[in-house]
């Protein structure tokens, strides 16, 4: 396994902070540990100037509790802007608004987008469809409050990393089929899409760094509330299962070549393109899962961020400009 040298030491440091490994045998313990680490990162991070945030409560779907969310925008925003509904990762069992706060603030500063980040309910306490319905409620909030947020309803994207990318892909399918909202773009960062990718590690199928095959099985089992890989899993829960990928918004799918999700991401991008949906797949050599978070200063991580910024701007800003030029 040839890892980019710049990515090795940051991973070692993170694993040491986690007690040697990311262990989902004790989800609650690992959740508390990771939240403490994210909080310390956030406290020590430099202030990203010009970006304001506000915590809000979003009305849940019928019978569901309200959903916590955080809105981000540029202080000097003067006109209707594109927007992104952001969904954090964490294998469907970890993460909160703080876990990607720094990344989201930087994304706002880099692109000028308004971003709503959703604090969906976590599995296994809240299995599918609860997390996805929370994301749908946040999407409804973004569309319903577009005028207040100074958001252009024709330029709203969904996106997320890892499990958040899986939720974003499922949300795009759900929004298409419910027909309430038109999503303009999908930003799917190394998304967790296929509940059948749960084979144990072996000599011919070696384990991956950070996100292991064992953790992937636990994550999917927790989210689905049943054993993954069976025949009755909804495509809204595992987007890779969807047979019809037509009429979905364009997508950007970046992934490392050492990521457990490489094959499913590659195939999903190919199937999107085959269905007439423009999907850009970019693979980063020597990069493991969530490498950009582990080692943000590495050259490959800086390239990753530049690529996703370019993809988001092209998908949202230039899309409207091309319409106006006609």
C-alpha positions in Angstrom: 0.0 0.0 0.0 1.8 3.1 -1.3 0.6 6.0 0.8 1.5 9.6 0.0 4.3 10.4 2.5 2.7 13.7 3.5 -0.4 11.7 4.7 1.3 9.3 7.0 2.2 11.3 10.1 -1.1 13.1 10.5 -2.9 9.8 10.4 -0.6 8.4 13.1 -1.3 11.4 15.3 -5.1 11.1 14.9 -5.0 7.3 15.6 -2.9 8.0 18.7 -5.5 10.5 19.9 -8.2 7.8 19.3 -6.3 5.3 21.4 -4.7 3.5 18.5 -7.6 2.9 16.2 -11.1 4.1 15.1 -13.1 1.3 16.9 -16.8 1.1 16.3 -17.3 -1.8 18.6 -18.0 0.9 21.2 -19.9 3.5 19.2 -20.9 5.7 22.1 -17.3 5.7 23.5 -15.8 6.5 20.1 -18.4 9.1 19.5 -17.5 10.9 22.7 -13.8 10.6 22.0 -14.1 12.0 18.4 -16.4 14.8 19.5 -13.7 15.9 22.1 -11.0 15.8 19.4 -13.2 17.8 16.9 -13.9 20.4 19.6 -10.2 20.8 20.4 -9.5 21.2 16.7 -12.2 23.9 16.4 -11.0 25.8 19.4 -7.4 25.9 18.1 -8.3 26.7 14.5 -7.6 30.2 13.1 -10.7 32.4 12.5 -11.8 32.4 8.9 -12.5 36.1 8.3 -15.7 37.3 6.7 -17.9 34.3 7.4 -20.8 34.4 9.8 -22.8 31.4 11.2 -26.0 31.0 13.0 -27.5 27.9 14.7 -31.2 27.3 13.8 -33.9 24.7 14.5 -35.5 23.2 11.4 -39.0 21.8 11.6 -38.9 18.0 11.3 -41.1 15.9 9.1 -44.5 14.9 10.5 -44.0 13.1 13.8 -40.3 13.8 13.8 -38.4 16.1 16.2 -36.9 19.4 15.1 -33.5 19.2 13.5 -30.5 21.3 14.5 -28.7 23.1 11.7 -26.1 25.8 11.2 -26.3 28.4 8.4 -23.1 30.0 7.0 -22.8 33.0 4.7 -20.3 35.8 3.8 -20.7 38.9 5.8 -20.6 41.0 2.6 -23.1 39.0 0.7 -25.1 41.5 -1.4 -27.1 39.5 -3.8 -28.9 36.2 -4.3 -26.3 33.4 -4.0 -26.0 29.7 -4.8 -26.4 27.4 -1.7 -25.2 24.0 -0.5 -26.9 21.7 1.9 -24.0 20.1 3.7 -24.2 16.7 5.4 -21.3 15.6 7.6 -19.7 12.2 7.5 -19.0 9.6 10.2 -20.2 6.2 9.0 -23.8 7.2 9.9 -22.9 6.8 13.6 -20.4 9.7 14.3 -20.1 13.4 13.7 -22.0 16.6 14.4 -22.1 20.2 13.3 -18.6 20.9 14.8 -16.9 18.0 13.1 -16.9 19.8 9.7 -17.3 23.4 10.9 -13.8 24.5 9.8 -14.2 22.9 6.4 -17.6 24.4 5.8 -16.4 27.9 6.8 -13.5 27.6 4.4 -15.8 26.4 1.6 -18.0 29.5 2.1 -15.0 31.8 2.0 -13.6 30.0 -1.1 -16.8 29.9 -3.1 -19.2 32.5 -1.7 -21.9 29.9 -1.4 -24.5 30.0 1.4 -24.3 26.7 3.3 -26.7 25.0 5.6 -25.1 22.2 7.6 -27.5 19.7 9.1 -27.1 17.8 12.4 -29.1 14.8 11.5 -29.9 12.0 14.0 -27.3 9.3 14.2 -27.6 5.6 14.0 -27.9 3.1 15.6 -30.2 5.0 17.9 -32.0 6.4 14.9 -31.7 4.1 11.9 -32.9 4.8 8.3 -35.0 6.6 7.4 -34.6 9.1 10.3 -31.2 10.5 9.2 -32.3 10.9 5.6 -35.6 12.5 6.6 -33.7 15.0 8.8 -31.7 15.9 5.7 -34.8 16.3 3.7 -36.3 18.6 6.4 -33.1 20.7 6.2 -33.4 20.8 2.4 -37.0 22.0 2.8 -35.8 24.7 5.2 -33.2 25.9 2.6 -35.8 26.2 -0.1 -38.5 27.7 2.1 -36.1 30.3 3.6 -34.3 31.1 0.4 -35.4 34.7 0.3 -34.3 35.4 3.9 -31.0 33.6 3.3 -30.6 35.5 -0.1 -30.4 32.2 -1.9 -31.2 31.5 -5.5 -33.6 28.5 -5.5 -32.5 27.4 -8.9 -28.9 27.0 -7.7 -29.1 24.8 -4.6 -26.8 21.8 -4.3 -26.6 18.9 -1.8 -23.2 17.5 -0.7 -21.4 15.6 2.0 -18.4 13.5 2.8 -18.3 9.7 3.3 -21.6 8.8 5.0 -22.7 12.4 4.4 -22.0 11.8 0.7 -24.1 8.7 0.8 -26.9 10.7 2.5 -26.6 13.4 -0.2 -26.8 10.8 -3.0 -29.9 9.3 -1.4 -31.4 12.7 -0.8 -30.9 13.5 -4.5 -32.9 10.4 -5.4 -35.6 11.1 -2.8 -36.0 14.7 -4.0 -36.2 13.6 -7.6 -38.9 11.1 -6.8 -41.0 13.3 -4.4 -40.8 16.1 -6.9 -40.9 19.0 -4.4 -37.5 20.5 -5.0 -35.1 20.7 -7.9 -31.5 20.2 -6.8 -28.9 21.7 -9.1 -25.7 19.8 -8.2 -24.3 16.9 -6.1 -21.0 17.3 -4.2 -20.2 13.7 -3.2 -16.9 13.4 -1.4 -15.7 9.8 -1.3 -19.4 8.8 -0.6 -20.5 5.7 1.3 -23.0 4.2 -1.2 -23.1 0.4 -1.3 -24.2 -1.6 1.7 -22.9 -4.7 -0.1 -19.3 -3.6 0.3 -18.9 -5.4 3.6 -16.5 -8.3 2.8 -14.0 -9.0 5.5 -10.3 -8.1 5.0 -8.1 -10.8 3.4 -4.9 -11.3 1.6 -6.5 -10.5 -1.7 -8.7 -7.8 -0.2 -6.5 -6.0 2.2 -7.9 -3.6 4.7 -7.9 0.2 4.1 -6.5 2.9 6.3 -8.7 4.8 8.8 -12.1 3.4 7.6 -11.8 -0.4 7.8 -14.0 -3.1 6.4 -15.1 -4.1 9.9 -16.2 -0.5 10.6 -18.0 -0.3 7.3 -20.0 -3.4 8.2 -20.9 -1.9 11.6 -21.8 1.5 10.1 -24.1 -0.1 7.5 -25.7 -2.4 10.1 -26.3 0.5 12.4 -27.8 2.7 9.7 -30.0 0.1 8.1 -31.2 -1.4 11.4 -30.6 -4.8 9.9 -27.9 -6.9 8.3 -26.6 -5.1 5.2 -26.2 -6.8 1.9 -29.6 -8.4 1.9 -32.2 -8.0 -0.9 -34.6 -5.5 0.7 -32.4 -2.4 1.1 -34.0 0.8 -0.2 -32.0 2.8 -2.8 -32.7 5.9 -0.7 -30.7 4.2 2.1 -27.9 2.9 -0.2 -27.9 5.0 -3.4 -25.7 2.4 -5.2 -28.8 0.1 -5.2 -30.8 2.5 -7.4 -31.7 1.0 -10.8 -32.7 4.4 -12.3 -30.1 7.1 -12.1 -31.6 9.3 -14.7 -32.9 12.9 -14.1 -30.4 13.4 -11.3 -28.3 16.6 -10.9 -24.7 16.6 -12.1 -22.2 15.3 -9.6 -18.5 15.6 -8.6 -17.1 12.5 -6.9 -13.5 12.7 -5.7 -11.9 9.7 -3.9 -8.4 8.4 -3.0 -7.1 5.3 -4.7 -6.5 3.7 -1.2 -10.1 4.4 -0.1 -12.5 1.5 0.6 -15.1 3.3 -1.5 -13.0 3.6 -4.6 -14.7 0.8 -6.6 -18.2 1.8 -5.7 -17.5 5.5 -6.3 -16.0 4.7 -9.7 -18.9 2.5 -10.8 -21.5 4.9 -9.5 -19.9 7.8 -11.5 -19.9 5.6 -14.6 -23.6 4.6 -14.1 -24.5 8.2 -13.7 -22.9 9.1 -16.9 -24.5 6.2 -18.6 -27.9 7.4 -17.4 -27.2 10.8 -19.0 -26.1 12.6 -15.8 -22.8 14.4 -16.0 -20.6 13.0 -13.3 -16.9 13.9 -12.8 -14.8 11.3 -11.0 -11.4 12.3 -9.7 -9.0 9.8 -8.1 -6.1 10.9 -5.9 -3.0 8.7 -5.8 -1.7 7.6 -2.4 -4.7 8.9 -0.6 -6.8 7.0 2.0 -10.3 7.8 3.3 -10.8 11.4 4.6 -7.2 12.3 3.8 -8.1 15.9 3.3 -9.3 16.1 6.9 -6.4 14.2 8.3 -3.7 16.2 6.4 -5.1 19.5 5.1 -1.6 20.9 4.4 -0.5 18.1 2.2 -0.2 18.9 -1.5 -2.7 16.2 -2.5 -5.2 17.6 0.0 -4.8 21.2 -1.3 -5.4 19.9 -4.8 -8.5 18.0 -3.6 -9.9 21.3 -2.1 -9.1 23.2 -5.2 -10.9 20.6 -7.3 -14.0 20.5 -5.2 -14.2 24.4 -5.1 -13.8 24.4 -8.9 -16.5 21.8 -9.3 -18.9 23.6 -7.0 -18.4 26.9 -8.7 -18.8 25.4 -12.1 -21.9 23.5 -11.1 -23.7 26.4 -9.5 -22.2 29.8 -10.6 -21.3 29.1 -14.2 -24.5 27.2 -14.7 -26.6 30.4 -14.3 -24.2 32.5 -16.3 -24.5 30.2 -19.3 -28.2 30.5 -19.1 -28.1 34.3 -19.0 -25.8 34.4 -22.0 -28.4 32.6 -24.2 
